[in-house]
Amino acid sequence: MDQMAIADRRQLRRKLTFWRVAAILLLAAGCFAVYRFAFTEPTTSVRPHLARVEISGLIQDDTELLERLQKIADSDSAKGLIVSISSPGGTTYGGERIFKAIRAIAEKKPVVSDVRTLAASAGYMIAAAGDTIIAGDTSITGSIGVIFQYPQVKPLLDKLGVSLQEIKSSPMKAEPSPFHEPPEESKTMIRNMVMDSYNWFVDLVAERRKLPREEVLKLADGSIFTGRQAVAAKLVDTLGGEKEIRSYFETRQVAKDLPIVEWTAPPKRSAFSLFSLAGIAQLLGYDAGLPFNTPSQLGTDKLFLDGLVSVWQVGER
């Protein structure tokens, strides 16, 4: 092989090496970009702004939301907080923790509760944490109360010829049971627990809305109200939307023209979800076209409510 051929081969090898390295670097950069998009939290504005947090669906003990609220409380850039609520309620404990987290923010900066379509039961409990509550004319709110539900499958087991035997350390252990009609002592125990939480809820509303307890008790029979009715009952302060929200902030010496920045939860994605149908659709921006994309849209989230519940249920009395 002559010297010319050897030189050409060496030059070709150098070119191949260059493009291989370039391809590896491009692949690494692409992987890093996907990682940043999929697994890192969205950054919030460092400029002065009004923070907005949306609370929707069934309310539960949400650690991520509580951490986000704490970051807003500690942020010097967030000059105020808008809590937009669209929720039928949820667990009383979940509502209690979010209520306290919002009140902690209110000690440092003004908070507006923005009642959207629905803020009932524990949803209204959270709304009461705001310094002022603003709702639409036809928003639904109220449903102040607490409920404890348990299934009764004994009739079905009787039809199947199946029975369940129990050996318990004490009569009240694991009561009420879905496998037999609960004794009166069990019902009394649960009723006392429900009423204790109910009284706590009533006292909370009376304190936050500056209403006599007797007046709150008349409203706290589980009834729901439109925004107009809620204003008349003093459960809501003002009817309106963003204009009224900004006007309130102005009364608290916060510039009404500050930008509103959404403080959203980080995307819940894994390496495997990126290659699933939902993951690919979400990356491409077509997830809205899927028939469903969250458990709540299938109604399964209600199956996982645990403990005492403060939730408005259509058709329930």
Secondary structure, DSSP 8 states (H G I E B T S, - for coil): --HHHHHHHHHHHHHHHHHHHHHHHHHHHHHHHHHHHHHS-----SSSEEEEEEEESSB---HHHHHHHHHHHH-SSEEEEEEEEEE-EEEHHHHHHHHHHHHHHHTTS-EEEEEEEEEETHHHHHHTTSSEEEE-TT-EEE----B------HHHHHHHT-------SSTTTT-S-TTS---HHHHHHHHHHHHHHHHHHHHHHHHHHT--HHHHHHH-SS-EEEHHHHHHTTS-SEE-SHHHHHHHHHHTT--TT--EEE--------TTGGGSHHHHHHHHT-GGGSS--SHHHHTGGGGG--SSEEE--TT--
